[in-house]
Amino acid sequence: MPRQMSGKTVLTAVLVVIVALLPRTSNAQPGMELHKEVTAETVNNAIRYGVGYLHSKQKPDGSWADFESPFAQPGAITALITLALLNCGEKIDEPHVKAALEYLEKSKPPGSTYATSLHIMAMCQADPQRYKLKIASLALWLEAHQVKGEGPQRGGWSYTPTTGLSDNSNTQFAMLAMHEAERVGVKISDQTWQLAKEYWLKNAVYDKGRGAWGYHNGVSGSMTCAAVASLIIAEDRLANMEARVVGEQVQCCGIEPGDDEISRGIDWLGRNFTVRTNPGDDGQSHNWQLYYLYAMERVGRMSGRRFFFGKPQLNPNTGAFTTPRYDWYREGCEILLGQQDAFTRFWSGLQLERDPLIATPLALLFLAKGRRPVVIARLQTPNSNSDWNHHRRSMQNLVGRVERQWKVDLSWQTYELKDATVADLLEAPVLFLSGTQAVNFTDAQKKVLKDYVNQGGFLFIEACDGNGCNGSAFDQSIRQMLKEMFPESPLRKLPPDHAVWHAQQPVMPQNLPQDSEFWLWGLDSCCRTGVVYCPKSLSCYWELAHPYRESNYPQKVKDQIEQVSRIGGNVLAYATNRQLKQKLDKPQIALGNLNAKTPRGALTLPKLSHNGGADDAPNALQNLLTFLDKRMEMKVDYERRPPIAANEPKLLDYPLLFAHGRQAFQWTQTERRALKTYLDRGGFLFADAICASEEFSYAFKAEILAMYPNGKFYRLPPNHSIFTEEFHGFNLNAVQLRDPKTRNPNDPLQTDMRTTTPYLEAFEVDERIAVILSPYDLSCALEKGASLECKGYVTADAARIGANIILYALQQ
């Protein structure tokens, strides 16, 4: 294809004359409408509707409109749409996907870069084993047709082998395809990656002064994204790392490799951030909004960026400079949901993107790939610019390994603690903190981290120490910080039977490098360990553990890398139970404060004090009240009070009381008499054994029986009205009960998840149920989600059980 036409062709060289005849839609000016409510549900609905539109346009032979013309790349649109459908969650046996894959499988080799690249990506996403031979042959075709020689085109790819003119867009797609091919086991030579890297740095249209790339002249957002993602891929393959293997020794904290071009490109994207159009001044950039968004998603995901940061701006009121931050995925969703056609549910843009069969899959790829759940976030500390980020490729390697083991696409991010809220941090289930220098968090930042853990988050900390790193200052400061933040829960060495050693794969301590120096320390929070700390560098070994490229390290080093990588995977499995939130779900924060005023007519549910861990799950009750408020529309009192004594004079002011704990305890004779008076006069007591503590259940029942020696506890039968909707609650005939004692030896996270009726024990006073005890955990589930170490109910069922008990009690 002539060079002057290349700027008008993206992904497919669809016949321009036919595209020009396509009808205009209401979205002729992309970026002008915003969708005000962006949630996981609204995005998923938009994806579902977009998928339905593509289904409706499929041809009988399984393809979509690939036009016969001098500009056509056969199969390109079909492969693009198939890739989008698979990323949207369509299975390979879904009729439309199955037909499309059969069409691609029997089609001739495309002989062009876009189509070949998209064929590879679609087949890698579909079934890499089934299509491995075809993936390999197409990837080898791409390698063979990388532009060679010594001229300015060297290292890139063209539309077809006959032109010999490298093209930034084609080069980007060739590198994406080879990246995916390597992920499924196809080896691409280092020379290919090296030439491609040099292309972007030397031969591509690159404005070094601005740190941005363009197509012909000037720069654009889409081409800058293409370059940044391509350089991230190339750097990953060429092993430019701080970690090294010398002989049979691992060396850490080496000289940091330069990635200035990547950082400069990301900075340019932040300074020129927009989702309304493709920014730039190359004369064509503004036409490719959807192509740009798809490329932006790639940069955000591959670089672990949650935000792009704009130009510092002066606040005229304070005189201080602030840096705007842009949540690229949420803002992209806002614009795309606003642009989706209200009737037919396709997307359409300008020029070639006017074709809904090009625009719609591009929009879907942004929405679907960008929503991949975050499994871990690296926390940027206030230390020097790089101390928090030693071994920069460690995180993507660890997440890549976990992806393969969990068989789910995941993402990771980087968070700045500066100005972060608890809600911000809770979007990641695990925060990873690393360094060599002493950390100097402010009191406010320490409180945010403590609240993050208490609200269900998990801190994974390492000192970058050993094998060339010196993290002694970091170690001392972290131990002191944790002591200040959690004075009631000292840091302790985790015993060999702790779940973290076998949550996913068994770790053999004798195989760990330097043995006990890599032993994990933990800090308990409620029903589980909420902080894990390693005083030696784990990330150094993760950086050496590429998830799909074979290394030639000595076997001793390979064994060490494997054991340390297992530690990382086990911690993520333990912390999350492999139950991840959707990316746009807003974290639930336990509401309430000590100074709030009780709203008139609201339900107040005090917590009873005792010496058996009466507040060991401090947010469980608040989260249950939040559920009653948001789901049941019940007016509740969010005032966070400390537990009250059983002989509190105002006890009779409350129709219900709540008690939970995890150790044995005793009330005094005075407290027993007061509590008996409360129950005799019509009060109701709802109790829960935190983490299914048998010690608490036994002690609690003993205390009630000490008040009523002739009474007895009994299990509520499955047909009891409390398990029905009779009191405007939920049908509880089929709840999920987890039992950690029945772990699958081949997969420790797979426990016996029985479907049953809740096990509740009741005690009657004057022929009225006055006390209900759940001997299986509700509190940990309400506070943090189902724990590996607790016999109890999943979070959703725990909330419903608690709600039904309260509704039943209020109507007695």
C-alpha positions in Angstrom: 0.0 0.0 0.0 1.4 3.5 -0.8 2.9 5.3 2.2 0.5 8.2 2.0 -2.5 5.9 2.6 -1.2 4.3 5.7 -2.5 7.0 8.1 -6.0 6.2 7.0 -5.8 2.6 7.8 -6.1 1.1 11.3 -6.4 -2.6 12.1 -7.9 -3.3 8.7 -7.5 -1.7 5.3 -11.2 -1.6 4.7 -12.2 -0.2 1.4 -12.4 3.6 2.0 -15.2 4.1 -0.6 -17.4 1.6 1.2 -16.7 3.0 4.6 -17.6 6.5 3.3 -21.1 5.2 2.4 -21.8 4.0 6.0 -24.6 5.9 7.7 -23.8 8.5 10.3 -25.1 7.9 13.8 -25.9 10.1 16.8 -22.3 9.6 17.9 -20.7 11.5 15.0 -18.7 13.7 17.4 -17.1 11.3 19.8 -16.4 12.4 23.3 -19.2 14.9 23.7 -21.4 12.8 25.9 -20.7 11.5 29.4 -22.5 8.6 31.1 -23.0 9.9 34.6 -23.3 6.6 36.4 -20.4 4.2 35.8 -20.6 1.0 37.8 -19.6 -2.5 37.2 -23.2 -3.3 36.3 -23.6 -0.5 33.8 -20.3 -1.4 32.1 -21.2 -5.1 32.0 -24.5 -4.2 30.5 -22.9 -2.0 27.8 -20.5 -4.9 27.0 -23.4 -7.4 26.8 -25.4 -5.1 24.4 -22.3 -4.5 22.3 -21.7 -8.3 22.1 -25.3 -8.7 21.0 -24.9 -6.2 18.2 -21.8 -8.1 16.9 -23.7 -11.4 17.1 -26.4 -9.9 14.9 -24.0 -8.9 12.2 -22.2 -12.2 11.7 -22.4 -13.8 8.3 -23.5 -17.4 7.8 -19.9 -18.6 7.2 -18.8 -17.3 10.6 -17.1 -14.1 9.4 -17.8 -10.5 9.5 -17.6 -8.1 6.6 -14.1 -8.5 5.1 -14.4 -6.5 1.9 -12.7 -7.6 -1.3 -10.5 -4.7 -2.4 -6.9 -3.7 -3.1 -6.8 -2.5 0.5 -8.3 -5.5 2.2 -6.5 -7.7 4.8 -8.5 -10.9 4.7 -9.9 -12.0 8.1 -8.8 -8.9 9.9 -12.2 -7.7 11.0 -13.3 -11.2 11.8 -10.2 -11.7 14.0 -10.6 -8.4 15.7 -14.3 -9.1 16.6 -13.5 -12.6 17.7 -10.7 -11.2 20.0 -13.2 -8.7 21.4 -15.9 -11.4 22.0 -13.4 -13.6 23.8 -12.2 -10.8 26.0 -15.8 -10.0 26.9 -16.1 -13.5 28.4 -17.6 -15.4 25.4 -16.6 -19.1 25.5 -15.1 -20.9 22.6 -18.2 -23.2 22.3 -20.6 -20.2 22.1 -22.1 -20.6 18.6 -20.9 -17.2 17.2 -17.4 -17.6 18.6 -17.2 -21.2 17.5 -18.2 -20.3 13.9 -15.7 -17.4 13.8 -12.9 -19.6 15.0 -13.7 -22.3 12.4 -13.6 -19.6 9.8 -10.2 -18.3 10.9 -8.8 -21.8 11.3 -9.6 -22.8 7.7 -8.7 -19.5 6.1 -5.4 -19.1 4.3 -2.5 -17.3 5.9 -3.4 -13.6 5.6 0.0 -12.5 4.3 -0.4 -9.0 6.0 0.6 -7.7 9.3 -2.6 -6.5 10.9 -4.6 -9.6 9.9 -1.8 -12.0 10.9 -1.4 -10.3 14.3 -5.1 -10.3 15.0 -5.4 -14.0 14.0 -2.6 -14.8 16.5 -4.2 -12.8 19.4 -7.6 -14.3 18.8 -6.3 -17.9 18.8 -4.1 -17.3 21.9 -7.1 -16.0 23.7 -9.4 -18.8 22.5 -7.4 -22.0 23.0 -3.6 -21.8 22.8 -3.2 -25.6 22.9 -5.6 -26.3 20.1 -4.2 -23.6 17.8 -0.6 -23.8 18.9 0.8 -24.9 15.5 -1.1 -22.2 13.7 -0.1 -19.6 16.3 3.6 -20.7 15.9 3.5 -20.6 12.1 1.9 -17.1 12.0 4.3 -15.8 14.6 7.3 -17.1 12.6 5.8 -15.3 9.6 5.9 -12.1 11.5 9.5 -12.6 12.7 10.5 -13.4 9.1 8.9 -10.2 7.8 10.3 -7.7 10.3 12.0 -5.1 8.2 15.8 -5.7 8.1 18.6 -3.9 6.6 20.3 -0.8 7.8 18.0 2.0 6.8 15.5 4.0 8.8 12.8 1.3 8.5 14.9 -1.3 10.3 13.2 -3.2 13.1 9.6 -2.3 12.3 6.8 -4.0 10.3 4.9 -2.8 7.2 1.4 -3.6 6.0 2.7 -6.3 3.7 6.2 -7.7 3.0 6.3 -6.1 -0.4 6.3 -2.5 0.8 9.3 -2.6 3.1 8.2 0.6 4.8 7.9 0.3 8.5 4.7 1.6 10.1 4.2 2.4 13.8 0.7 1.0 14.0 1.6 -2.3 12.2 4.7 -2.6 14.4 2.6 -2.2 17.5 0.3 -5.0 16.5 3.1 -7.3 15.4 4.7 -6.9 18.8 1.4 -7.5 20.6 0.9 -10.7 18.7 4.3 -12.0 19.4 3.9 -11.1 23.0 0.7 -13.2 23.2 2.4 -16.0 21.2 5.3 -16.2 23.8 2.8 -16.2 26.6 1.4 -19.5 25.2 4.8 -21.1 24.6 6.1 -19.9 21.2 9.7 -18.7 21.4 10.5 -15.4 19.8 14.2 -14.6 19.3 15.9 -11.9 21.4 17.2 -10.4 18.1 13.6 -9.7 17.0 12.8 -7.9 20.3 16.1 -6.0 20.2 15.5 -4.7 16.7 11.9 -3.8 17.6 13.1 -1.8 20.6 15.7 0.0 18.5 13.0 0.8 15.9 10.9 2.7 18.5 14.0 4.6 19.9 15.8 5.4 16.7 13.6 4.9 13.6 10.0 5.6 14.5 8.6 9.1 14.5 9.7 10.1 17.9 9.9 13.6 19.3 12.4 13.2 22.1 12.0 16.7 23.3 8.4 16.0 24.2 8.8 12.3 24.9 6.0 11.4 22.4 5.5 9.5 19.2 3.5 10.3 16.0 2.6 8.7 12.7 4.1 10.9 10.0 4.9 14.3 11.6 4.1 15.6 15.0 2.8 13.4 17.9 -0.4 11.7 18.9 -1.8 9.8 21.9 -2.4 6.6 20.0 1.1 6.4 18.7 2.6 7.3 22.0 0.6 4.6 23.6 1.8 2.2 20.9 5.4 3.0 21.6 5.2 2.8 25.4 3.4 -0.6 25.3 5.9 -1.9 22.7 8.9 -0.7 24.8 7.4 -2.3 27.9 7.1 -5.6 26.1 10.6 -5.4 24.6 12.3 -4.4 27.9 10.5 -7.4 29.6 12.0 -9.8 27.0 15.5 -8.4 27.0 16.0 -8.9 30.7 17.2 -5.4 31.7 16.8 -5.9 35.4 18.3 -5.0 38.8 18.4 -8.7 39.6 21.1 -10.9 38.2 22.4 -14.5 38.4 26.2 -14.8 38.6 27.3 -18.4 38.8 25.1 -20.0 41.4 24.4 -16.7 43.2 21.5 -14.3 42.9 22.5 -10.6 43.0 19.9 -8.0 43.9 19.6 -4.2 43.9 21.9 -3.8 40.9 22.2 -0.8 38.7 18.7 0.3 37.7 18.2 -0.1 33.9 17.1 3.1 32.2 13.5 3.3 31.0 13.4 7.0 30.5 11.6 6.8 27.2 8.8 4.8 28.8 8.5 7.2 31.7 8.6 10.2 29.4 5.9 8.8 27.2 3.6 8.1 30.2 4.3 11.6 31.5 3.3 13.1 28.1 0.1 11.0 28.2 -0.7 12.5 31.6 0.0 16.1 30.6 -2.2 15.7 27.5 -4.8 13.4 29.1 -8.2 13.2 27.5 -10.7 10.5 26.6 -12.8 12.6 24.4 -10.4 12.5 21.4 -7.0 11.2 20.4 -4.7 14.0 21.5 -1.8 15.3 19.4 -0.8 17.5 16.5 0.1 15.0 13.7 -2.8 16.1 11.6 -4.7 12.8 11.8 -4.7 11.9 15.5 -8.2 13.2 16.3 -9.8 10.7 14.0 -8.8 7.7 16.0 -10.4 8.0 19.4 -11.4 4.4 19.9 -8.1 3.1 18.6 -6.4 5.4 21.0 -8.6 4.3 24.0 -7.8 0.6 23.3 -4.0 1.6 23.2 -4.4 3.6 26.4 -5.9 0.6 28.2 -2.8 -1.4 27.2 -0.4 1.2 28.7 -2.4 1.5 31.9 -2.5 -2.2 32.4 1.0 -3.1 31.4 2.6 -0.3 33.4 0.5 -0.9 36.4 -0.8 2.7 36.3 -4.2 3.3 38.0 -3.9 7.0 37.3 -2.2 9.3 34.7 -1.0 12.5 36.3 -1.5 15.9 34.6 0.4 19.2 34.8 0.8 20.7 38.2 -1.7 23.5 38.7 -1.6 26.5 41.0 -4.5 26.8 43.4 -5.2 30.6 43.6 -6.9 30.2 47.0 -4.1 28.3 48.7 -1.1 29.3 46.6 -0.1 25.6 46.5 0.4 23.5 43.4 -1.7 20.4 43.0 -1.3 17.6 40.4 -4.5 16.5 38.8 -4.9 12.7 38.5 -7.0 10.9 35.9 -8.6 7.5 36.5 -8.1 6.5 32.9 -10.4 3.4 33.0 -13.4 5.1 34.8 -13.2 8.2 32.6 -12.9 6.0 29.5 -16.0 4.1 30.6 -17.9 7.4 31.1 -17.3 8.5 27.6 -17.9 5.1 25.9 -21.1 4.5 27.8 -22.3 7.9 26.7 -21.4 7.2 23.1 -23.0 3.8 22.7 -25.9 4.0 20.3 -29.1 4.0 22.4 -31.1 1.8 20.0 -28.7 -0.6 18.2 -26.0 -0.6 20.9 -23.0 -0.3 18.6 -20.2 2.3 18.7 -19.2 4.5 15.8 -16.6 7.2 15.4 -14.9 9.2 12.6 -13.4 8.0 9.3 -12.8 4.2 9.4 -14.1 4.1 12.9 -17.5 5.1 11.4 -17.8 1.4 10.6 -19.5 -0.1 13.7 -17.7 -3.4 13.0 -14.4 -1.6 13.6 -15.5 0.8 16.3 -17.6 -1.6 18.4 -14.8 -4.2 19.0 -12.3 -1.5 19.8 -14.7 0.0 22.4 -15.4 -3.5 23.8 -11.7 -4.3 24.1 -11.2 -1.2 26.2 -14.1 -1.9 28.4 -13.4 -5.7 28.8 -9.6 -5.7 29.2 -9.6 -2.6 31.4 -12.0 -4.2 33.9 -9.7 -7.0 34.8 -9.6 -7.3 38.6 -6.7 -5.9 40.5 -5.0 -8.5 42.6 -2.2 -6.4 44.1 -1.0 -2.8 44.1 2.6 -1.6 44.7 2.6 1.2 47.2 4.8 4.2 46.5 6.4 5.5 49.7 7.5 9.0 50.5 11.2 7.9 50.2 13.4 8.6 47.3 11.9 8.3 43.8 13.1 4.8 43.3 13.6 3.1 46.7 10.0 1.8 46.7 10.4 0.3 43.3 13.5 -1.9 43.3 13.1 -4.9 40.9 10.5 -3.1 38.8 9.6 -6.1 36.7 8.9 -8.3 39.8 5.2 -7.4 40.1 4.3 -8.1 36.5 6.1 -11.4 36.7 4.4 -12.4 40.0 0.9 -11.5 38.6 1.7 -13.3 35.3 2.5 -16.4 37.2 -0.6 -16.2 39.3 -2.7 -15.6 36.2 -1.6 -18.9 34.7 -2.3 -20.7 38.0 -5.7 -19.2 38.6 -6.6 -19.3 34.9 -8.0 -15.8 35.0 -6.8 -12.5 33.6 -5.6 -10.2 36.3 -4.0 -6.7 36.7 -1.8 -4.9 39.2 -1.4 -1.2 39.9 0.7 1.4 41.6 -0.7 3.6 44.3 0.7 6.7 45.9 0.0 7.0 49.6 0.0 10.7 49.4 -3.6 12.0 49.6 -4.9 8.4 49.3 -8.1 7.5 51.2 -9.0 4.1 52.6 -11.5 3.7 49.8 -8.8 4.3 47.2 -6.6 1.7 48.7 -9.4 -0.9 49.2 -9.7 -1.1 45.4 -6.7 -3.4 45.7 -7.1 -6.4 48.0 -3.3 -6.5 48.7 -0.8 -3.6 49.1 2.8 -4.4 48.5 5.4 -2.2 50.3 9.1 -2.5 49.8 12.3 -0.6 50.3 15.8 -0.2 51.8 15.5 3.2 53.5 13.6 3.9 56.6 9.9 4.8 55.9 8.7 8.1 57.2 4.9 7.9 57.1 2.9 10.7 58.7 0.4 9.9 61.5 -2.4 10.4 59.0 -0.9 8.0 56.5 -0.4 5.4 59.2 -4.0 5.7 60.2 -5.0 5.2 56.5 -2.9 2.0 56.4 -4.3 0.8 59.7 -7.9 1.5 58.6 -7.2 -0.3 55.3 -6.2 -3.5 57.1 -9.1 -3.2 59.6 -11.5 -2.7 56.7 -10.4 -5.9 55.0 -7.2 -5.0 53.2 -4.0 -6.9 53.4 -0.4 -5.5 53.7 2.4 -7.5 52.1 5.8 -6.0 53.1 9.3 -6.9 52.3 12.7 -5.3 53.3 14.8 -5.2 50.2 17.7 -6.8 52.0 20.3 -9.5 51.2 22.2 -10.5 48.1 23.5 -7.0 47.6 20.6 -5.0 49.1 20.9 -3.4 52.5 17.4 -3.0 54.0 18.3 -2.8 57.7 17.0 0.8 58.0 13.7 -0.2 56.4 13.4 -3.3 58.6 13.8 -1.3 61.8 11.3 1.4 60.7 8.7 -1.1 59.6 8.8 -3.1 62.8 8.4 0.1 64.8 5.6 1.3 62.6 3.6 -1.9 62.8 4.1 -1.9 66.6 2.6 1.6 66.7 -0.2 0.9 64.4 -1.2 -2.5 65.9 -0.1 -2.4 69.6 -2.6 -5.2 70.5 -1.2 -7.6 67.8 2.5 -8.1 67.9 4.4 -9.2 64.8 5.3 -13.0 65.1 7.0 -15.6 63.0 4.3 -17.6 61.2 4.4 -21.3 62.2 4.9 -24.0 59.6 1.3 -25.0 59.8 0.0 -21.5 58.9 -2.1 -21.4 55.8 0.2 -19.0 54.1 2.7 -21.8 53.6 0.3 -24.0 51.7 -2.5 -21.7 50.5 -1.7 -22.5 46.9 1.4 -24.5 46.6 3.5 -26.0 49.5 6.7 -24.2 50.3 9.5 -26.2 51.7 11.6 -24.1 54.1 14.7 -26.1 53.6 14.6 -25.2 49.9 14.4 -21.5 50.6 17.6 -19.5 49.9 19.4 -18.7 53.1 16.7 -20.7 54.9 15.2 -19.0 57.9 16.1 -15.5 56.7 13.2 -15.8 54.3 10.8 -16.9 56.9 7.6 -14.8 57.0 6.3 -12.8 59.9 2.7 -12.0 60.4 0.4 -9.7 62.3 -3.2 -10.9 63.1 -6.3 -8.9 62.4 -9.6 -10.4 63.3 -9.9 -13.9 61.9 -6.8 -14.0 59.8 -3.3 -12.6 59.4 -3.7 -9.1 57.9 -0.1 -8.2 57.5 2.7 -10.4 56.2 6.3 -9.3 56.4 9.5 -10.8 55.0 12.8 -9.3 56.2 14.6 -10.3 52.9 13.9 -9.4 49.3 11.3 -11.6 47.6 10.9 -9.3 44.7 14.5 -9.8 43.5 13.6 -13.5 42.9 10.3 -12.7 41.3 12.1 -10.4 38.8 14.1 -13.5 37.8 11.0 -15.7 37.5 9.7 -14.8 34.1 6.3 -16.5 33.8 6.7 -17.9 30.3 10.3 -17.5 29.2 12.7 -20.3 30.0 15.9 -19.3 31.8 19.3 -21.0 31.7 20.0 -20.5 35.4 21.7 -23.3 37.4 19.2 -25.8 38.8 20.0 -24.6 42.4 19.0 -21.1 41.5 15.9 -22.3 39.7 14.8 -24.2 42.8 15.3 -21.1 44.9 13.4 -18.9 42.5 10.5 -21.4 42.5 10.2 -21.5 46.2 10.3 -17.7 46.6 7.7 -17.4 43.8 5.5 -19.8 45.6 5.6 -17.6 48.6 4.3 -14.7 46.6 1.5 -16.8 45.1 0.6 -18.2 48.4 0.3 -14.8 50.0 -2.0 -13.6 47.2 -4.1 -16.7 47.5 -4.3 -16.5 51.3 -5.1 -12.7 51.2 -7.9 -13.0 48.6 -9.2 -16.6 48.6 -9.1 -16.0 44.8 -12.3 -14.0 45.3 -11.7 -10.7 43.6 -14.0 -7.7 43.2 -14.9 -6.2 39.9 -12.8 -3.2 39.1 -15.5 -0.6 39.3 -17.1 -1.9 42.5 -16.8 0.8 45.1 -15.3 -0.6 48.3 -17.8 -0.9 51.2 -16.5 1.1 54.1 -17.8 0.4 57.6 -19.6 3.6 58.5 -20.0 5.2 61.9 -18.0 7.4 64.2 -17.9 8.0 67.9 -19.3 11.6 67.7 -22.3 10.9 65.4 -25.8 11.7 66.6 -28.4 9.0 66.5 -31.1 9.7 63.9 -34.6 9.7 65.3 -36.4 6.4 65.0 -33.2 4.5 64.0 -32.4 1.0 65.0 -29.6 1.0 67.6 -27.8 -2.3 68.1 -25.2 -2.1 70.9 -22.4 -4.6 71.3 -21.9 -6.3 74.7 -18.5 -6.2 76.3 -16.6 -9.2 77.8 -13.1 -10.4 78.2 -13.2 -13.0 75.3 -12.4 -10.7 72.4 -15.6 -8.7 72.4 -14.4 -6.3 69.7 -12.1 -8.6 67.7 -14.0 -8.0 64.5 -14.6 -4.3 65.0 -16.3 -3.6 61.6 -18.6 -6.7 61.4 -21.5 -5.1 63.1 -21.1 -1.8 61.2 -21.1 -3.7 57.9 -24.2 -5.5 58.8 -25.9 -2.2 59.7 -24.7 -0.9 56.3 -26.4 -3.9 54.6 -29.6 -3.2 56.5 -29.5 0.4 55.4 -28.5 0.0 51.8 -30.2 -3.3 51.0 -33.2 -3.3 53.3 -33.8 0.5 53.4 -33.9 0.3 57.2 -33.0 3.4 59.2 -30.1 2.4 61.4 -27.8 4.2 63.9 -24.3 4.2 62.6 -22.8 5.7 65.8 -19.7 3.6 66.6 -19.9 3.0 70.3 -17.4 1.0 72.3 -18.9 -2.3 73.7 -21.2 -1.7 76.6 -21.2 -3.7 79.9 -23.9 -6.2 80.5 -24.9 -4.3 83.6 -25.1 -0.9 81.8 -28.1 1.0 83.4 -29.5 1.9 79.9 -29.5 -1.7 78.7 -33.3 -1.8 78.8 -33.5 1.1 76.3 -32.4 -1.3 73.5 -34.7 -4.0 72.1 -31.7 -6.0 70.7 -28.1 -6.6 71.8 -25.2 -8.1 69.9 -22.3 -10.1 71.2 -19.4 -11.9 69.5 -16.0 -13.1 70.5 -13.3 -15.7 69.9 -12.1 -16.8 73.4 -13.7 -18.1 76.5 -15.0 -15.5 78.9 -17.1 -14.9 82.0 -19.5 -12.2 83.1 -19.7 -11.2 86.7 -22.7 -12.1 88.9 -23.8 -8.5 88.7 -23.6 -8.6 84.9 -25.5 -11.9 84.7 -28.3 -10.6 86.9 -28.7 -7.4 84.8 -28.6 -9.4 81.5 -31.2 -11.8 82.9 -33.5 -8.9 83.8 -33.0 -7.6 80.3 -34.0 -11.0 78.7 -36.9 -11.5 81.2 -38.4 -8.2 80.2 -38.5 -9.0 76.4 -35.0 -8.2 75.3 -33.2 -10.2 72.5 -29.5 -11.2 72.3 -27.9 -12.1 69.0 -24.5 -13.8 69.3 -21.8 -15.0 66.9 -18.7 -17.0 67.4 -15.9 -15.2 65.5 -14.1 -17.6 63.2 -16.4 -20.4 64.6 -14.6 -20.3 67.9 -15.7 -23.3 70.0 -14.2 -21.6 73.1 -16.5 -18.6 72.7 -19.6 -20.7 71.9 -19.1 -23.0 74.9 -18.5 -20.0 77.2 -21.4 -18.0 75.9 -23.9 -20.9 76.3 -22.4 -21.6 79.8 -23.1 -18.0 80.8 -26.8 -18.1 79.6 -27.3 -21.5 81.4 -25.8 -19.9 84.5 -28.7 -17.4 84.4 -31.3 -20.1 83.4 -30.2 -23.4 84.9 -33.3 -25.2 83.6 -33.1 -24.0 80.1 -31.4 -25.5 77.0 -30.1 -24.5 73.6 -31.5 -26.2 70.6 -30.9 -26.0 66.8 -33.6 -24.2 64.9 -35.1 -26.6 62.5 -34.7 -26.0 58.7 -38.4 -25.1 58.3 -38.3 -22.4 61.0 -39.8 -19.1 59.9 -36.6 -17.3 60.5 -35.1 -18.9 57.4 -38.0 -17.6 55.2 -39.2 -14.3 53.8 -42.0 -14.2 56.4 -40.4 -11.2 58.1 -39.5 -9.4 54.9 -36.1 -10.9 54.8 -34.5 -13.6 52.7 -35.1 -17.2 51.9 -32.2 -19.0 53.6 -32.8 -22.6 52.6 -29.6 -22.7 50.6 -26.6 -20.9 52.0 -23.0 -21.6 51.4 -21.0 -22.9 54.3 -17.2 -23.2 54.1 -15.2 -25.7 56.1 -11.4 -25.3 56.1 -10.9 -28.8 57.4 -12.1 -30.2 54.1 -9.5 -28.6 51.9 -8.7 -30.2 48.6 -5.1 -31.5 48.9 -4.5 -30.5 45.3 -5.9 -27.0 45.7 -5.9 -25.8 49.3 -8.3 -22.9 48.4 -11.0 -25.4 47.4 -12.8 -26.3 50.5 -16.0 -28.1 51.1 -18.6 -25.5 50.2 -21.8 -27.1 51.5 -25.2 -25.8 50.5 -27.3 -26.0 53.7 -29.7 -24.2 56.0 -27.9 -22.0 58.5 -26.9 -23.7 61.8 -28.4 -21.4 64.5 -28.9 -22.4 68.2 -31.8 -20.8 70.1 -32.6 -20.3 73.7 -36.1 -19.6 75.0 -37.2 -17.4 77.9 -40.9 -17.8 78.8 -41.6 -19.8 75.6 -40.1 -17.0 73.5 -36.9 -17.2 71.6 -34.7 -14.6 73.4 -31.2 -15.7 72.4 -29.8 -16.9 69.0 -26.2 -18.0 68.6 -24.4 -18.7 65.3 -21.6 -21.2 66.2 -20.3 -20.8 62.6 -18.7 -17.6 61.6 -20.6 -14.5 60.5 -18.3 -11.8 61.7 -15.2 -12.5 59.7 -17.3 -12.9 56.6 -19.0 -9.6 57.3 -15.8 -7.8 58.0 -13.3 -9.3 55.5 -14.9 -12.0 53.4 -14.7 -15.7 54.0 -11.5 -16.7 55.6 -9.4 -19.7 54.8 -9.2 -20.4 58.5 -12.8 -20.1 59.5 -15.7 -22.5 59.3 -18.5 -20.1 58.3 -20.7 -18.6 55.7 -19.7 -16.6 52.6 -20.1 -12.8 52.9 -23.4 -12.5 51.1 -25.0 -15.2 53.1 -23.6 -14.0 56.4 -25.2 -10.6 55.7 -28.6 -12.2 54.9 -28.5 -14.5 57.9 -27.7 -11.5 60.2 -30.5 -9.5 58.6 -33.1 -12.2 59.1 -32.2 -12.7 62.7 -32.6 -8.9 63.4 -35.9 -8.7 61.5 -37.2 -11.8 63.3 -36.2 -10.3 66.7 -37.8 -7.0 66.0 -41.2 -8.6 65.4 -41.3 -10.8 68.5 
